Each structure stands twice: as C-alpha cells, then as structure tokens.
C-alpha cells in the first residue's frame, strides 16, 4: 500500500495522535498532573506494569507509563513523547535510520494503542510513531487538559528541518517575518508541528525534546499549582498569537507546556505567513 493510500484509512501520516510520559514514581506523576491539568485516571495492566490512562472531561488525552526495561541502559529519564501517525511503522523506522536517526524501541505491537516505535532524531529529539489500533488516539482536543499543540525544541534546527520531512510527508517552513529560530512542519496547508531552538532560557545540560502543549483555563493559575508541587518554569508565561503559554519541568524532570488559548492575541498566524 502506498503512503498516500494508507493515509486514507486513518489520520494523515505525520499527524500527532497521542502523547505519553514515563515516570519512575507513577503515583507521584498522577498526583501532579491530576492537580495541574485536572486529569482523572484509569489503570491498565501491561507487560511493563501498570499504565495510567489520563482523561479530561471523560475523554482519553494522554497516558503515564512506568519505565520500560532495556531502553538505552542506565537510569530512565522522564520525558513526554509525542506520537505521529504512521500507516507503516516498519517503513517509518527504515526512514529514521536512513536519515541519521536512531530507533530506541520497536516497532512493536502494544495491543489497543496499536503498533509503535520510539526514535531519536540526529539532534537528540525523542519522538514516537504509531499505527493506531482499537484506541483511536486523542479523544478530545478542545477541553482543558487536552493536547493542543507541540513543537520540536532543538539545538540543531537545520538537522530537524532536514530529518522530519524526510521521515514524514511534511513541508518545512519558516515565518515570513524572518525569525530564524522558528519553523513549522505542515501537511498540505495545515500546520501540525512547530520547531523552535533552545536559547538561553534553557539550561545547557537540558536535552532537546518535543514540547507538548496542554490546554488550561488559566495559565498563571496552572503554573501556581505546578510550582507548589515543585515544578520549575523554564519559559514564560508569555502572551502570543496562540494564547498565553509557559514551559515547565515537572518534579521528575519531564518538560511540558501549558497554553490558555482564550488569551490569544490577534488570532493564530495564517498558514500563508509561513514560507
């Protein structure tokens, strides 16, 4: 089946479809995100242990998972992972390798979520690819606590701009206002994933990552709840065309972002604003 034909059976290839994060202290993570994002949880037993399914407004929006044995060796690092739709995960893995990336896990069938892999781009950004199974990915996006957006945060934008369109059917663009440290990956005319650098706001020892944005009703109030639990603010809060946003590190070291879309200034940039 061609990439174009396979995409017709599900979300377009490269579409963000799921997010999860690995935590050594799963109960601690549930308490933190339950308070900050208002999530409730359901438990699932997998071959790796208990997996906590996160819900916002009764809809599945993310998962918290225990460490997976055999990944990279050494102490596991808590990190949020964004999964992009793939009609053929084996082919995606091949393109990752051919373009200088590394496969960290899989491809492997994991039941209802489908077939997944974890990979790292040449600049060190970890991401996932997923062919959805019975579970159809994000069940909500327009409620507080749900996924809203994501952007690749990298110290090597040129590598990211070359790698991701080689692995997924993306067109890479830059803002027409000339900002050198920002970009966007599009599927057709639709922006699906941002790309930004890591400036002086980010500690020099912080690894590149995909910043997953979750919707909140009030960014400042959510920051207050997060810092009470020991989270640290990395960037923001700042007002922009997509809303009032901030990027934080949770108590176990996973980076995530918050956005209040009701605070958007002037509406999001038109697709035509990207060259």
VENZISUL-V928794 format. One record per backbone hydrogen bond with DSSP energy under -1.0 kcal/mol. NH is the residue of the N-H (numbers start at 1). CO is the residue of the C=O. E is the energy in kcal/mol with one decimal. If there is no record, write none. Layout:
nh->{NH;NH}
co->{CO;CO}
e->{E;E}
This chain:
nh->{6;7;9;10;14;15;17;18;20;21;22;23;26;29;30;31;32;33;34;35;36;37;39;40;42;44;46;49;51;52;53;54;55;56;59;61;62;63;64;65;71;81;83;84;85;86;92;93;94;95;96;97;98;99;100;101;102;104;105;108;110;114;115;116;117;118;119;120;121;124;127;128;129;130;131;135;138;139;145;146;148;151;152;153;154;160;161;162;163;164;167;168;170;171;173;176;178;183;184;185;186;187;190;192;193;194;195;196;197;202;206;209;211;213;214;215;216;222;223;224;225;226;227;228;230;231;232;234;235;238;240;243;244;245;246;247;248;249;250;253;256;257;258;259;260;263;264;265;273;274;275}
co->{2;3;6;7;85;12;83;83;81;63;79;65;24;25;26;27;28;29;30;31;32;33;33;55;53;51;49;46;44;64;42;62;40;59;56;54;54;19;52;21;68;20;18;128;15;130;88;89;90;91;92;93;94;95;97;96;120;118;118;116;114;111;131;108;129;105;127;102;125;121;119;82;117;84;115;112;17;60;215;143;213;211;194;209;196;156;157;158;159;160;163;164;168;186;184;273;175;195;173;193;171;190;187;185;185;150;183;152;181;199;203;153;151;149;257;146;259;218;219;220;221;222;223;224;227;226;249;247;247;245;243;240;260;238;258;235;256;232;254;250;248;212;246;214;244;260;261;240;270;271;174}
e->{-2.8;-1.6;-1.5;-1.3;-2.4;-2.3;-2.8;-1.2;-1.9;-1.7;-1.0;-2.7;-1.0;-2.0;-2.3;-2.2;-2.2;-2.7;-2.1;-1.5;-2.7;-2.3;-1.2;-1.9;-2.0;-2.3;-2.4;-1.5;-3.9;-2.9;-3.1;-2.5;-2.7;-2.5;-1.5;-2.5;-1.1;-1.0;-2.8;-3.0;-1.1;-3.2;-3.1;-2.3;-2.6;-2.1;-2.0;-2.5;-2.0;-2.2;-2.3;-2.1;-2.6;-1.4;-1.5;-2.9;-2.4;-2.7;-1.7;-2.4;-3.1;-1.4;-2.0;-2.6;-1.9;-2.3;-2.9;-2.4;-2.5;-2.2;-2.3;-2.8;-1.9;-2.4;-2.9;-1.8;-1.5;-2.8;-3.6;-2.2;-2.8;-1.7;-3.0;-3.3;-2.2;-1.7;-2.8;-1.4;-2.8;-2.0;-1.4;-2.8;-2.5;-2.0;-2.5;-3.6;-1.7;-2.1;-2.0;-3.3;-2.7;-2.7;-2.0;-2.7;-1.5;-2.7;-2.2;-3.3;-1.5;-1.7;-2.0;-1.9;-3.0;-3.1;-2.3;-2.7;-2.1;-2.3;-2.5;-2.1;-2.0;-2.5;-2.9;-1.5;-1.2;-2.2;-2.3;-3.2;-1.8;-2.5;-1.1;-1.0;-1.8;-2.7;-1.8;-2.7;-3.0;-2.8;-3.1;-2.4;-2.3;-2.5;-2.7;-1.9;-2.4;-1.7;-1.5;-2.1;-2.3;-2.1;-3.3}
